[in-house]
């Protein structure tokens, strides 16, 4: 008998019929002898509906009251799912985040989990019940309802699995696993049987939308095996996300991630002296703009060109800041480009295989794709290219590293 925590997102519980399908799946696990704890999101579209209602009342509602409001979406789902389970003869009990006592800090709309009192959940499991927990929410030390922000239900599921010592945390979503890249861009993309926490964390941070970064970080920290499965297809093993094993070393590349939401800014001809990077990026950071890749080129005349990338939604804001400080820094000019993308190779095998970067650059060169920026880490190589080359770049790299084959070696 295994203890399994399952998480179902908004599309998985988006209608009464889908909630009934989830109940049937959960019952099959129970009939096989497994104990099951289920974490659910609000029904698809419900959170947006609640936010829109708040907008009709106030242009700037308080964060505390917004958390009280949006947390009701999950409360609806847990009750309906328990009803559906009970209708098919499976005893179940629902809990809000406060009832489980998922203790968080007091940062409304982006709270962090600090502790979970799982005594009541354990008692229900021992009594043979399925426990259904509201994802995305908790309670702070003052008893106020808090929400965990984007991907919060995934984080709730992983935290519950860690607290309960579960054998596995299964994330049910609208895809049947983690692929070598987005199948909509490369139809030959292959589903991975397994991937390491480290690789999945990089893939998530670089644009892969299968799992949220916080949940992967949490799973890696507490060594909770994660499995990504389809809500809409029965059978299949999905993709297991776990610690690195010896056998993983054979694979050079796990997958290709990409991000369309990139923009590049360059301030040219500024004096090359200590502190210039801070003079440029300090005001950008103070404006709460996250900087990704950075390149600095030093000229022979004692000046430097400084280039960095930001999220495309922050492009105009960052450009205005650079325009404002360019006179102060005696810069020659400020230029930008919001028609770029980032393509990244990810794989723990990079640690033990040489020549990955040169092979990547050769594949792009053969397709006439110019690389504008390069960034590397121990298990990742990222390049910035013109957005019109995104699909071609991904497909050429997928082929160059034989990721459609049985093993990407």
C-alpha positions in Angstrom: 0.0 0.0 0.0 1.4 3.4 -1.0 0.5 6.9 0.1 0.0 9.1 -2.9 -0.8 12.8 -3.1 -2.5 13.8 -6.3 -3.0 17.3 -7.6 -5.7 18.3 -10.2 -5.6 21.7 -11.8 -8.4 24.0 -13.0 -9.0 22.3 -16.4 -9.0 18.9 -14.7 -11.9 20.0 -12.5 -13.4 22.5 -14.9 -16.9 21.0 -15.0 -19.1 18.6 -13.0 -18.4 15.9 -15.5 -14.7 16.3 -15.1 -15.0 16.4 -11.3 -16.8 13.1 -11.5 -14.0 11.7 -13.8 -11.5 12.7 -11.1 -13.5 11.0 -8.5 -13.6 7.8 -10.5 -9.8 7.9 -11.0 -9.2 8.5 -7.3 -11.5 5.5 -6.4 -9.5 3.3 -8.7 -6.3 4.1 -6.7 -8.2 3.4 -3.5 -9.5 0.1 -4.9 -5.9 -0.9 -5.6 -5.1 -0.4 -1.9 -3.4 3.0 -2.0 -4.1 5.8 0.4 -4.9 9.0 -1.5 -4.7 12.7 -0.6 -6.1 15.0 -3.3 -5.2 18.7 -3.8 -7.4 20.7 -6.2 -7.5 24.1 -7.8 -10.5 26.2 -8.4 -12.6 25.2 -11.5 -11.0 26.8 -14.6 -12.1 30.4 -15.0 -13.4 30.7 -11.5 -10.4 32.7 -10.0 -10.5 35.1 -13.0 -14.3 35.6 -12.4 -13.7 36.4 -8.8 -11.0 38.9 -9.6 -13.2 40.6 -12.1 -16.0 40.9 -9.5 -13.5 42.6 -7.1 -12.5 45.0 -10.0 -16.2 46.1 -10.3 -16.1 47.1 -6.6 -12.7 48.6 -6.2 -9.8 49.6 -8.4 -7.4 48.7 -5.6 -8.9 46.2 -3.3 -6.9 45.2 -0.2 -4.7 42.2 -0.5 -6.2 40.6 2.6 -9.8 40.8 1.2 -8.6 39.6 -2.2 -7.2 36.5 -0.5 -10.5 35.9 1.3 -12.3 36.2 -2.0 -10.2 34.1 -4.4 -9.7 31.3 -1.9 -13.4 30.5 -2.2 -12.9 29.0 -5.6 -11.0 26.0 -4.2 -13.6 25.6 -1.4 -16.2 25.0 -4.0 -14.1 22.3 -5.7 -13.2 20.4 -2.6 -16.8 20.1 -1.6 -18.0 19.0 -5.0 -15.2 16.4 -5.4 -16.0 14.9 -2.0 -19.7 14.7 -2.9 -18.7 13.0 -6.2 -16.5 10.5 -4.3 -19.3 9.8 -1.7 -21.8 9.2 -4.5 -19.6 6.3 -5.8 -19.1 4.8 -2.4 -15.7 6.3 -1.5 -15.6 7.9 1.9 -14.0 11.4 1.6 -13.6 14.5 3.7 -12.7 18.0 2.5 -10.4 20.6 4.1 -9.6 24.2 3.4 -6.0 25.3 3.9 -6.9 26.8 7.3 -8.6 23.6 8.4 -5.5 21.6 7.6 -3.6 24.5 9.2 -1.2 25.1 6.3 0.7 27.8 8.2 2.2 30.5 5.9 3.8 33.9 6.3 1.6 37.0 6.0 2.6 38.0 2.4 -0.9 38.1 0.9 -1.2 36.8 -2.7 2.3 35.4 -2.6 2.6 33.7 0.8 5.2 31.0 1.6 4.4 27.8 3.5 6.1 27.6 6.8 4.6 24.5 8.4 1.7 22.0 8.0 -0.2 20.4 10.9 -1.2 17.1 9.3 -2.7 15.4 12.4 -6.3 15.5 11.1 -5.3 14.4 7.6 -3.4 11.4 9.1 -6.4 10.5 11.2 -8.7 10.5 8.2 -6.2 8.4 6.2 -6.0 5.9 9.0 -9.8 5.8 9.0 -9.8 4.8 5.3 -11.0 8.2 4.0 -9.8 10.1 0.9 -8.7 13.5 2.0 -9.4 16.4 -0.3 -7.4 19.6 0.4 -7.9 23.1 -1.1 -4.7 24.1 -3.0 -3.3 27.6 -3.3 -4.2 28.7 0.2 -3.2 28.7 3.8 -3.5 30.7 7.0 -1.0 33.0 8.8 -0.2 33.3 12.5 -3.0 35.8 12.9 -5.6 33.4 11.5 -5.9 35.4 8.2 -6.5 33.5 5.0 -3.5 33.7 2.6 -2.9 32.5 -1.0 0.3 31.2 -2.4 0.4 32.9 -5.8 0.9 31.4 -9.2 1.3 27.7 -9.2 0.2 27.6 -5.6 -1.8 24.4 -5.9 1.3 22.5 -7.1 3.2 23.9 -4.2 0.4 22.8 -1.8 0.5 19.3 -3.2 4.3 18.9 -2.9 4.3 20.4 0.7 1.5 18.0 1.7 3.5 15.1 0.2 6.6 16.2 2.1 4.8 16.6 5.4 3.0 13.2 5.1 6.1 11.3 3.8 4.2 10.3 0.7 5.6 7.8 -1.7 4.8 10.0 -4.7 3.3 13.3 -5.6 1.3 13.1 -8.9 0.6 16.3 -10.8 -2.3 15.7 -13.2 -2.5 18.2 -16.0 -3.5 18.6 -19.6 -0.3 16.9 -20.9 0.8 13.4 -20.4 4.3 14.2 -19.2 7.4 16.3 -19.8 8.6 16.4 -23.4 12.0 17.1 -24.9 10.4 20.4 -26.1 7.0 21.8 -26.9 5.3 19.4 -29.3 3.4 22.3 -30.9 6.8 23.6 -32.1 8.5 20.3 -32.8 6.0 17.5 -33.6 8.9 15.0 -33.1 9.2 15.9 -29.4 9.5 12.8 -27.2 8.0 12.3 -23.8 10.6 11.7 -21.2 10.3 8.8 -18.8 12.2 10.6 -16.2 14.1 13.9 -15.6 16.0 15.2 -12.6 14.8 17.9 -10.3 17.7 20.1 -11.5 16.8 19.7 -15.1 13.1 20.3 -14.5 13.9 23.4 -12.5 15.9 24.8 -15.4 13.2 23.9 -17.9 10.5 25.5 -15.7 12.6 28.7 -15.2 13.4 28.9 -19.0 9.8 28.8 -20.2 8.5 25.2 -19.9 4.9 25.6 -18.5 4.4 22.0 -17.3 5.3 22.7 -13.6 5.8 25.9 -11.6 9.3 26.6 -10.3 8.3 26.8 -6.6 6.8 23.3 -6.6 9.9 21.8 -8.2 12.2 23.7 -5.8 10.1 22.4 -2.9 10.1 18.8 -4.2 13.9 18.9 -4.7 14.5 20.3 -1.3 12.5 17.6 0.5 13.2 14.8 -2.1 9.6 14.3 -3.0 9.3 12.1 -6.2 7.1 14.1 -8.6 5.2 12.5 -11.5 3.4 14.4 -14.3 0.4 12.6 -15.7 -2.6 13.4 -18.0 -6.0 14.2 -16.4 -7.7 13.1 -19.6 -6.0 9.8 -20.5 -6.0 6.7 -18.5 -2.8 4.5 -18.3 0.7 5.7 -19.0 3.5 6.3 -16.6 3.9 10.0 -17.3 7.3 11.5 -16.4 9.0 10.9 -13.1 11.0 13.8 -11.6 13.5 12.7 -9.1 17.1 13.0 -7.8 19.9 12.4 -10.3 20.9 8.8 -10.7 23.9 7.2 -12.3 22.0 6.1 -15.4 21.1 9.7 -16.2 24.7 10.6 -17.0 24.4 9.0 -20.4 22.0 11.6 -21.7 23.7 14.8 -22.7 20.5 16.8 -23.2 17.2 16.3 -21.5 15.3 18.9 -23.5 15.0 22.3 -25.2 13.2 25.1 -23.4 12.4 28.5 -25.0 10.9 31.8 -23.9 9.1 34.1 -26.3 8.7 36.9 -23.7 12.2 38.4 -24.0 13.4 41.9 -24.8 17.0 43.2 -25.1 18.3 46.6 -24.2 21.8 48.1 -24.9 23.4 51.3 -23.6 26.4 52.1 -25.7 29.5 54.1 -25.1 29.4 54.5 -21.3 32.7 55.0 -19.4 34.4 51.7 -18.4 35.0 52.2 -14.7 34.3 50.4 -11.5 30.6 50.6 -10.6 29.3 51.2 -14.0 27.2 48.0 -14.0 25.5 49.1 -10.8 24.9 52.6 -12.1 23.0 50.9 -15.0 21.3 48.0 -13.3 20.7 49.7 -9.9 17.8 51.8 -11.1 16.4 48.9 -13.1 16.4 46.7 -10.0 14.9 49.5 -7.9 12.0 49.5 -10.3 11.5 45.8 -9.6 12.4 44.8 -13.1 14.1 41.4 -13.2 17.2 41.2 -15.4 18.0 37.9 -17.1 21.1 37.7 -19.4 23.9 40.3 -19.3 26.8 41.0 -21.7 29.4 43.7 -21.5 31.7 44.6 -24.3 34.7 46.8 -23.6 36.1 49.0 -26.4 39.7 50.3 -26.9 38.6 53.9 -26.3 37.8 53.3 -22.6 34.1 52.9 -23.1 31.8 49.9 -22.8 28.6 48.6 -24.3 26.2 47.1 -21.8 23.4 44.7 -22.9 20.9 42.9 -20.8 17.5 41.2 -21.3 14.2 41.6 -19.4 10.7 40.2 -19.7 9.0 41.8 -22.8 6.3 43.2 -20.6 8.9 45.3 -18.8 10.6 46.5 -22.0 9.1 50.0 -22.2 9.6 50.6 -18.5 13.3 49.5 -18.7 13.9 51.6 -21.8 12.5 54.7 -20.1 14.9 54.1 -17.2 17.9 53.8 -19.5 16.9 56.9 -21.4 16.7 58.7 -18.1 20.2 57.8 -17.0 22.0 57.9 -20.4 22.7 61.6 -20.1 24.0 61.2 -16.6 26.4 58.5 -17.8 27.3 60.3 -21.0 26.2 57.3 -23.1 26.5 57.4 -26.9 23.1 55.9 -27.4 20.4 53.6 -26.0 18.9 50.9 -28.3 16.5 48.0 -27.7 14.8 45.1 -29.4 11.6 43.4 -28.2 11.5 40.9 -31.1 13.9 38.3 -29.6 13.5 34.9 -28.0 15.7 32.7 -25.8 16.4 29.1 -26.7 18.0 26.8 -24.1 19.6 23.4 -24.0 19.2 21.6 -20.6 20.9 18.4 -19.4 22.8 17.2 -16.4 24.9 15.2 -18.9 26.7 18.5 -19.9 28.8 18.0 -16.8 30.5 14.9 -18.3 30.3 15.6 -22.0 32.4 18.2 -23.9 31.5 19.9 -27.1 27.8 20.6 -26.4 28.1 24.3 -27.0 30.1 24.0 -30.2 27.5 21.5 -31.5 24.7 23.8 -30.6 26.3 26.8 -32.3 27.1 24.7 -35.5 23.5 23.6 -35.8 22.2 27.1 -35.6 24.9 28.4 -38.0 23.9 25.8 -40.6 20.4 27.3 -40.6 21.7 30.9 -40.9 20.6 31.8 -37.4 22.6 34.5 -35.8 23.3 34.3 -32.1 23.0 37.7 -30.3 23.8 36.6 -26.7 25.0 33.5 -24.9 24.6 32.4 -21.3 25.7 29.2 -19.7 25.5 27.3 -16.4 26.6 23.9 -15.3 23.7 22.1 -17.0 22.3 24.8 -19.4 23.3 26.8 -22.5 21.0 29.6 -23.5 21.1 31.8 -26.7 19.2 34.8 -27.8 18.1 34.9 -31.4 15.6 36.9 -33.6 12.1 35.7 -32.8 11.4 34.7 -36.4 13.9 31.9 -36.0 12.3 30.3 -32.9 10.7 27.3 -34.5 13.6 26.7 -36.9 16.1 27.0 -34.1 14.2 24.6 -31.8 13.7 22.0 -34.6 17.3 22.1 -35.8 18.7 21.6 -32.2 16.1 18.8 -31.6 17.5 17.0 -34.6 21.1 17.8 -34.0 21.0 16.2 -30.5 18.7 13.4 -31.7 16.1 14.1 -29.0 13.4 12.3 -31.0 15.4 9.0 -30.7 14.9 6.4 -28.0 17.7 8.0 -26.0 19.1 11.5 -26.3 22.8 10.7 -26.3 
